[in-house]
Amino acid sequence: MFRWHWQVRAGKFTDVSASQTKSNFKKAVYDKTYQGDAISLVNSKGVAYHTIFVNKRNTSKSDFSYAAHSDSKNHNSLKGRVSGIRIYIYYL
């Protein structure tokens, strides 16, 4: 439901494939994402199962830190979190 909420309200919405997040994170995600954007992680059926928010850009590593309420991962690397996972980016 969160996906439908943001997809309608976001200024722009981008679907990034799992292969793009893994092989070309900088071009597919980093160059198109900004602080405050929401990102949903998507399963193989196209269903978003978790949403995180970008909160700080790390220009030296071409990466971001992110915020998530139910994610035990290291929140200092968006690239590490989404690599190999299909995502939806909502430009808020």
LONU-347396 format. One record per atom (N, C-alpha, C): residue number from 1; residue in three letters; atom name; x, y, z. Coordinates in steps of 0.05 Angstrom, whole numbers. Layout:
BEGIN
R   k   r  a     xx     yy     zz
R NUM ala CA      X      Y      Z
...
! end
This chain:
BEGIN
R   k   r  a     xx     yy     zz
R   1 met  N     16    -24      0
R   1 met CA      0      0      0
R   1 met  C     18     25      0
R   2 phe  N     40     24     13
R   2 phe CA     58     47     14
R   2 phe  C     67     55    -14
R   3 arg  N     72     35    -31
R   3 arg CA     81     40    -58
R   3 arg  C     59     56    -73
R   4 trp  N     34     48    -71
R   4 trp CA     13     61    -85
R   4 trp  C     10     90    -75
R   5 his  N     13     94    -49
R   5 his CA     11    120    -37
R   5 his  C     32    139    -49
R   6 trp  N     57    131    -48
R   6 trp CA     78    148    -58
R   6 trp  C     79    150    -88
R   7 gln  N     72    129   -103
R   7 gln CA     73    130   -132
R   7 gln  C     54    152   -142
R   8 val  N     31    155   -129
R   8 val CA     12    175   -138
R   8 val  C     21    203   -130
R   9 arg  N     33    206   -107
R   9 arg CA     40    232    -95
R   9 arg  C     68    242   -102
R  10 ala  N     85    225   -110
R  10 ala CA    113    233   -116
R  10 ala  C    114    250   -141
R  11 gly  N    134    268   -142
R  11 gly CA    137    284   -166
R  11 gly  C    145    267   -190
R  12 lys  N    160    245   -184
R  12 lys CA    169    227   -205
R  12 lys  C    174    200   -192
R  13 phe  N    172    179   -209
R  13 phe CA    175    152   -199
R  13 phe  C    193    137   -219
R  14 thr  N    213    122   -209
R  14 thr CA    231    107   -226
R  14 thr  C    232     78   -217
R  15 asp  N    231     59   -235
R  15 asp CA    233     31   -230
R  15 asp  C    262     23   -239
R  16 val  N    278     13   -220
R  16 val CA    306      6   -226
R  16 val  C    308    -24   -222
R  17 ser  N    318    -37   -243
R  17 ser CA    320    -67   -242
R  17 ser  C    342    -76   -223
R  18 ala  N    340   -101   -214
R  18 ala CA    360   -113   -197
R  18 ala  C    387   -113   -210
R  19 ser  N    388   -118   -236
R  19 ser CA    414   -119   -249
R  19 ser  C    427    -91   -250
R  20 gln  N    410    -70   -252
R  20 gln CA    421    -43   -252
R  20 gln  C    431    -35   -225
R  21 thr  N    417    -42   -203
R  21 thr CA    427    -35   -177
R  21 thr  C    453    -49   -170
R  22 lys  N    457    -72   -182
R  22 lys CA    482    -87   -177
R  22 lys  C    505    -79   -195
R  23 ser  N    500    -76   -220
R  23 ser CA    522    -71   -239
R  23 ser  C    529    -42   -244
R  24 asn  N    509    -24   -240
R  24 asn CA    514      4   -245
R  24 asn  C    500     22   -226
R  25 phe  N    505     18   -200
R  25 phe CA    492     34   -179
R  25 phe  C    495     64   -183
R  26 lys  N    519     73   -189
R  26 lys CA    523    102   -192
R  26 lys  C    505    114   -213
R  27 lys  N    504    103   -236
R  27 lys CA    487    114   -258
R  27 lys  C    457    109   -253
R  28 ala  N    450     86   -244
R  28 ala CA    422     78   -241
R  28 ala  C    408     89   -216
R  29 val  N    424     93   -195
R  29 val CA    412    101   -169
R  29 val  C    425    127   -159
R  30 tyr  N    451    127   -154
R  30 tyr CA    464    150   -141
R  30 tyr  C    460    176   -157
R  31 asp  N    463    176   -183
R  31 asp CA    460    200   -199
R  31 asp  C    431    210   -201
R  32 lys  N    412    194   -193
R  32 lys CA    384    201   -196
R  32 lys  C    369    204   -169
R  33 thr  N    384    201   -147
R  33 thr CA    371    201   -121
R  33 thr  C    380    224   -104
R  34 tyr  N    362    234    -87
R  34 tyr CA    369    258    -71
R  34 tyr  C    360    253    -42
R  35 gln  N    372    268    -24
R  35 gln CA    365    267      4
R  35 gln  C    335    271      7
R  36 gly  N    322    254     22
R  36 gly CA    293    256     27
R  36 gly  C    276    238      9
R  37 asp  N    288    227    -12
R  37 asp CA    273    209    -30
R  37 asp  C    267    182    -15
R  38 ala  N    244    170    -22
R  38 ala CA    237    144    -12
R  38 ala  C    244    123    -32
R  39 ile  N    253    100    -23
R  39 ile CA    260     77    -40
R  39 ile  C    246     52    -30
R  40 ser  N    230     39    -47
R  40 ser CA    218     14    -39
R  40 ser  C    234     -9    -51
R  41 leu  N    239    -29    -35
R  41 leu CA    251    -54    -44
R  41 leu  C    229    -72    -55
R  42 val  N    234    -84    -78
R  42 val CA    213    -98    -92
R  42 val  C    220   -127    -97
R  43 asn  N    201   -145    -93
R  43 asn CA    206   -174    -97
R  43 asn  C    202   -181   -127
R  44 ser  N    206   -206   -134
R  44 ser CA    205   -215   -162
R  44 ser  C    177   -212   -174
R  45 lys  N    157   -209   -158
R  45 lys CA    129   -206   -169
R  45 lys  C    121   -177   -172
R  46 gly  N    140   -158   -166
R  46 gly CA    135   -130   -169
R  46 gly  C    121   -118   -145
R  47 val  N    122   -132   -122
R  47 val CA    109   -122    -98
R  47 val  C    130   -110    -79
R  48 ala  N    126    -85    -72
R  48 ala CA    144    -72    -53
R  48 ala  C    140    -84    -25
R  49 tyr  N    162    -91    -12
R  49 tyr CA    160   -104     14
R  49 tyr  C    174    -88     36
R  50 his  N    188    -67     29
R  50 his CA    202    -51     50
R  50 his  C    208    -24     37
R  51 thr  N    205     -2     53
R  51 thr CA    212     24     43
R  51 thr  C    231     38     62
R  52 ile  N    251     51     50
R  52 ile CA    272     65     65
R  52 ile  C    274     93     54
R  53 phe  N    286    111     70
R  53 phe CA    289    139     62
R  53 phe  C    318    146     60
R  54 val  N    326    160     39
R  54 val CA    353    169     36
R  54 val  C    357    193     54
R  55 asn  N    378    193     70
R  55 asn CA    381    216     88
R  55 asn  C    408    230     87
R  56 lys  N    428    219     75
R  56 lys CA    454    233     72
R  56 lys  C    470    223     49
R  57 arg  N    480    241     33
R  57 arg CA    496    234      9
R  57 arg  C    526    232     17
R  58 asn  N    539    211      9
R  58 asn CA    568    208     14
R  58 asn  C    582    210    -14
R  59 thr  N    590    234    -20
R  59 thr CA    602    239    -47
R  59 thr  C    628    224    -52
R  60 ser  N    644    220    -31
R  60 ser CA    669    206    -35
R  60 ser  C    666    177    -42
R  61 lys  N    643    165    -34
R  61 lys CA    638    136    -40
R  61 lys  C    616    132    -60
R  62 ser  N    604    154    -71
R  62 ser CA    581    152    -88
R  62 ser  C    559    134    -76
R  63 asp  N    552    140    -51
R  63 asp CA    533    124    -36
R  63 asp  C    517    142    -18
R  64 phe  N    498    131     -4
R  64 phe CA    481    145     15
R  64 phe  C    478    130     41
R  65 ser  N    472    144     62
R  65 ser CA    462    131     86
R  65 ser  C    432    132     84
R  66 tyr  N    418    116     98
R  66 tyr CA    389    115     96
R  66 tyr  C    376    110    123
R  67 ala  N    350    115    125
R  67 ala CA    335    110    149
R  67 ala  C    314     89    144
R  68 ala  N    311     71    163
R  68 ala CA    291     49    161
R  68 ala  C    283     41    189
R  69 his  N    258     37    194
R  69 his CA    249     30    221
R  69 his  C    252      1    228
R  70 ser  N    251    -17    209
R  70 ser CA    251    -45    215
R  70 ser  C    273    -61    201
R  71 asp  N    295    -48    197
R  71 asp CA    317    -60    182
R  71 asp  C    342    -61    199
R  72 ser  N    352    -85    203
R  72 ser CA    376    -88    221
R  72 ser  C    402    -85    206
R  73 lys  N    401    -78    181
R  73 lys CA    426    -75    165
R  73 lys  C    441    -49    173
R  74 asn  N    465    -46    163
R  74 asn CA    481    -22    167
R  74 asn  C    469      0    151
R  75 his  N    460     21    163
R  75 his CA    446     43    149
R  75 his  C    465     63    136
R  76 asn  N    491     57    135
R  76 asn CA    510     75    123
R  76 asn  C    516     69     94
R  77 ser  N    503     49     82
R  77 ser CA    508     42     54
R  77 ser  C    483     34     40
R  78 leu  N    470     53     26
R  78 leu CA    447     46      9
R  78 leu  C    455     26    -12
R  79 lys  N    479     30    -24
R  79 lys CA    489     12    -45
R  79 lys  C    490    -16    -35
R  80 gly  N    501    -20    -11
R  80 gly CA    503    -47      1
R  80 gly  C    475    -59      6
R  81 arg  N    456    -42     13
R  81 arg CA    429    -52     20
R  81 arg  C    413    -60     -5
R  82 val  N    415    -45    -27
R  82 val CA    398    -50    -50
R  82 val  C    412    -64    -73
R  83 ser  N    438    -70    -71
R  83 ser CA    452    -83    -92
R  83 ser  C    439   -110    -99
R  84 gly  N    431   -113   -124
R  84 gly CA    419   -138   -133
R  84 gly  C    389   -140   -127
R  85 ile  N    377   -118   -118
R  85 ile CA    348   -117   -111
R  85 ile  C    335    -97   -129
R  86 arg  N    312   -104   -140
R  86 arg CA    296    -85   -156
R  86 arg  C    285    -64   -136
R  87 ile  N    285    -39   -144
R  87 ile CA    275    -17   -127
R  87 ile  C    257      2   -143
R  88 tyr  N    240     15   -128
R  88 tyr CA    225     38   -138
R  88 tyr  C    236     63   -123
R  89 ile  N    243     84   -138
R  89 ile CA    251    109   -126
R  89 ile  C    229    129   -129
R  90 tyr  N    221    141   -107
R  90 tyr CA    200    162   -107
R  90 tyr  C    213    189   -102
R  91 tyr  N    212    207   -120
R  91 tyr CA    225    233   -117
R  91 tyr  C    205    251   -103
R  92 leu  N    210    258    -78
R  92 leu CA    191    272    -62
R  92 leu  C    196    302    -61
! end
